[in-house]
Amino acid sequence: MCLSTCLDISMSMLLHLRNMLVIFIGLLHLVLKKISNIDLRFRPEIFVPTNHADRIKEGIFLKNIIGNAYSGDLVHEQPLFLLAFEILQEYGLDSIAITVSHFACGILLSWVGREIAIDIVKGLKRNKVSESSLSLMPHAEDYVNSMGDWILKAYFCNPLVLLTYISESTSIFNNICLAASLYGTVKGSMVLSSIFLALAAYRDLYAIPMLIPSTVYIISKKNCLKTQRKWPSMYTYVFLNLTIFITTLGFFLFYSFKITGTWKFLDATYGFVLKVTDLRPNIGLFWYFFIEVFGDFSNFFLYVFQVNTIFYIVPLTMRFHKHPPLLIYAVMSLLAIYKAYPSIADIGIYISLSPLWIYTFNHTWHSLQLLFMFVVSCILGPIFWSLWIYSGTANANFFYAMTLFFNASQIFLLTNIVLGKIKCDFFSENGLDLTIDEKKVSLCLE
Amino acid sequence: MAATLVLKIMGVLSNRTSGKFSLLDPLVKIVITWNRNVCYFCYIFGILGFVSLAYESVSSGVYISENALLPGLVHGQFNSESVAREFLTSIQEEASRYPNGMPYAWIAAQFQQLGLDVGTQDFVLRYNIGPKTNYTGRNVYGILRARRHSSRESVVLAAPYRPPNSVFTPTNGGIALMLAFAKAFRSASYWAKDIIFLVTEHEHLGMEAWLEAYHRVSPAAGLVDSGDLKERAGSIQAAINLEIPEGRASYIDVKIEGLNGQLPNLDLVNLAHRLCRRERVQSTFKKRVDPYDGTSLEGFLENLETMLSMMSSQATGVPTGNHGFFHRFGIEAITLAGYYEPGMHHPIRYHELGRIVEGIFRSLNNLQERFHQSFFFYLLSGTNRYISIGVYMIPFSIMAAPLLLRAVSIWFDLVQSHNAQKDLTSLNYDQVCGIIILCHVFGSCLFLLPSTAAKLGLSYFEFETDESVYYGFILASVIIAMLLMFPVKRIDARAIRCIAHLEMATLMFATALQNISLATFQAFIVTPLFLGTGTASSRKGVFFKRLIVLLAHPVMILHVVLLLDAYRTFPEETPPSILLKSLSAAKRSVMYSLMDSFVYGNKMYDTCIQFYLPIWMLHWLTAGQ
């Protein structure tokens, strides 16, 4: 009797939840992880040298046997993470930790999305022509309220995220740090944001540039640009944020030095990422180019490629410092595209944040082509890989062409969002209906 | 031209500032307003284009692209006619003692006497559909170690052994030739690659087991327990499989189609044909002689029939001979099969056959690197005409484009109606996503069906395995169709159909990269059926649409194709007996495709269950709405 009432209540609660689909898919993730026996260990899309769980096992083994995990050229994981994995594995918790991080990352991202949505609506309301700017978003409340759901769906329905999860790629830990840092950022909490960002940067060097948009976001959150107050000024926040970040990262690095006894781990981790010594195929842009380029020039191009990764942040910050949500999104996606060893884990997390820009959908969005570009590259990539590696009937160019195509579609997505945002801003300042010489005109991009 | 069109379409699609499309571009306008006509025009034009590929001025003449092969440059030295004949009589004598088995000991002893490194391999197939049974077999192989190299590369000369009681024609001629070849060339100083002489048992199974053991991997489900090999000879560069009958043979057929429709490098195929021609032996493709005048109408029709014959065997994804399993490991392989037809050609002697094999192996011996120069993706319309991927993709794309065009037009429709409502949320994304995911989950569940059906069928109805699997499939299809008949409230049929079209088009293009024939037949059958789905206003119309979708069900397609095939093969039979024949063929073919999928890793069944059936379900769900 009691049990049936309980069941009844819980069922009705479940049914009333708006995101039945998300719960279903979340359960599906767990089931798939449990039952899937697909061997994903050799997939170049999922695993790069920096996120392979097997390499961590190797590192722990080497550490225990000869005391130095970095003696070979296999381990590129930070000492503290190796230690953490060792403890987790000792208690058999490594798989649970991955599961928890995976789901926590999704939930954190949905909270982040909601906060960002509130900020976006606020930003629109602040603009000059208030009514027309709101007509850009006729259902502003709906937009804010449903954003959490949207992002949960985009995260859990995302095959890239699913594959990352069932393959137990350790990039998940990176993603959870990044998501936590984003959460701190959008909440305006400098400490949370910087500490988690430092943790992410400790594991993956390419998280460091995220410091810029997150600082910009926090400053805008604190509203210190508008008010003319002297203290705390913008520079105080910049200084504080930097200090916390550097102190935390320095602490991690120094502690790593303490437990390993040498600074050699830096060369195996940061050095490995900066020098791009592993040219095995992945979905990035580096490997093919550095295989082809003559040795004499490879250093030069290494600088060019690495600078290229972070270079766009400067103009983007200059242009969009008033729109920190867009800035943060753009920097995240640029880093995921241009980093030396990208995997689908990096891409999955920023794609999950894409529903934020759904209100620009009506302005410019090559949605069908974009969708199709993504689908085609995601399907043809593995096919070309198997034709190249397993059947021997294709060659490296096929696979590289597909990764190029995939990266082009990501860039295309980003430019669309940025363009849509600019257009939206234009309309929110000038109104939707334009008249020139008392004639209604429509603007289009040629 | 195509690029500008794409850019224009993109421009039009992206120009949505004013809230409505400007259908300024006439090309885009045509595609959208006259969608139905454009679709059918593309379809018919694509078919005509594909058919015209067989015409001699569309296809190209073959040539040897890899310079290192140097075919026919060396003077043939094989002169062991009598030795081969002696081997043949000994094999026949030995074979008569084992009417069902293979004279392992005798073959191994012969290899041993010739001074080769001999190995045997035992394998077990653990059959898990229906009653659990184990099939065992043994392969025998000998390796001729090359004098000029250190066993890092090798070439394979293989022959399947067929016992006297087998239903297939014995291939003892091939084994005799192999032994004579080994005897003649074992002491030659010029071999730079090891030669592996391999005699396999149980047709495909033995070859699969040997290759799995050689490479220490199990690409299929791992039902074959293949053990390990004692002797190895480095990476295999190429393989020739011999199916030479005991008696007379008047022509040599070169078989190329491998597992999942994979083909060997065209250079190897050309090499075999060229060396046959040098020895004045008639070589054929699909047992068909090239027409005398390819430019005439008769010649065109003959070429077309050859091409279609190749396509239909490639589309099944089932290898035409033991060579087909090498392809998956990146090894180029062909089968040389001897056939006899009275009055066609004087019987071929071992002398000539030996020189052909010698020539092929001397050429392979010259190879500096793996075959990579020539085409891997092609269609053949004769022994000396080929159609490369760059040519056949054009008519195929035109043939498969209608689904894409239809999807684009539905998309425009959707977006326009949404813009009219000024409401982004009017499309129920949750419902659409949910239905699509659910259909795919349904499809994937069918992976569990065969073993369950076999178990249930055996215990409750005492059906044979193939019968219970077949009826299980029919039952599952009916249940799924019934479940999806219930109308879902306010279903966004157009959005679902748009995605189903896109997925089907993607599936076809993805298949075309691996197996163009399968993709072409897919496009040929499915495109008009799925174009026929759409909204219908009357009850009759809805019923008609459902009928069209029903025709596209995989089981339905299978039956229709097999019925036509039975009608073609037995034109003199009465209709009821043809129907019965096709039904029993359907039962067997379901079982065979399962076997191929589980034992050898044929992707046909998987693709059908995971992708095609869900697409069909989406269409069935939205039929007429």
Interface residues (C-beta under 8 A of the other chain):
Chain A: M20 L21 F24 I25 L28 P138 H139 D142 K153 C157 I358 F361 N362 H363 T364 W365 H366 L368 Q369 F372 V375 V376 I379 L380 I383 F384 L387 Y390 S391 G392 T393 A394 N395 K423 S442 L443 C444 L445
Chain B: M10 L13 S14 N15 R16 T17 S18 G19 S22 Q262 H327 R328 G330 I331 R370 H372 F376 F377 V408 W411 N419 K422 D423 L424 T425 Y429 D430 C433 G434 I437 V441 L502 T506 A510 L513 Q514
